């Protein structure tokens, strides 16, 4: 059984209007909370256990997940994290106590289920310390660029990326060793961690098709159109 972590502790300030004042994971996309799309993709990839980090306003999210996905084994963490890096490190530390290799997703990464499944298959079996899901589709105000060599290794991230063809898309794989090595590290942002890790460790890159980051009110309409047009999401699958 695959274990995954979800980072859902952000304040979601830019999505407040779309969320009606509620937590970001419950922003509706085609009538379903954003978190449903994230969890459904992981579940179809073979994930059976999920550790999710919520902030102190996350109680409604927990209720939704327990009711909607009773077949999954849940572990809920509550923390008003100071940064994306600290959220990632907390989730990795918790999951690494139980899994040798695992997935981590941000709550706002909208990735078609077949691509999530492809990433899980390749990333969890890669001869690497960690892995990044990559896309050529740039739909972010501040994309995190990554260079990929012919062997599937990430050779540079962020300021170290020279070709700037690929961008990360909020889905990762991490080994227990890499998670344990995070202890004592300090970064202002999660992207700074990946920039450093690509220099010092083996980071695999898994190319995927188009993905979206639902981070602004205008992203909701774009996401709904994306789901309608993508063959992986049918009415039967999303019911």
Buried (B, 14 or more C-beta within 10 A) or exposed (E): EBBBBBBBBBEBEBBBEBBEEBBBBBBBBBEBBBBBBBBBBBBBBBBEBBBBBBBEBBEBBBEBBEEBBEEBEBBBBBBEBEBBBBBBBBBBBBBBEEBEBBBBBBBBBBBBBBBBBBBBBBBBEBEBBBBBBBBEBEBBEEBBBBBBEEEBBBBBBBEBBEEEBBBBBBBBBBBBEBBEBBEEEEBEBBBBBBBBBBEEBBBBBBBBBBBBBBBBBEBBEBBBEBBEEBEBBEEEEBE
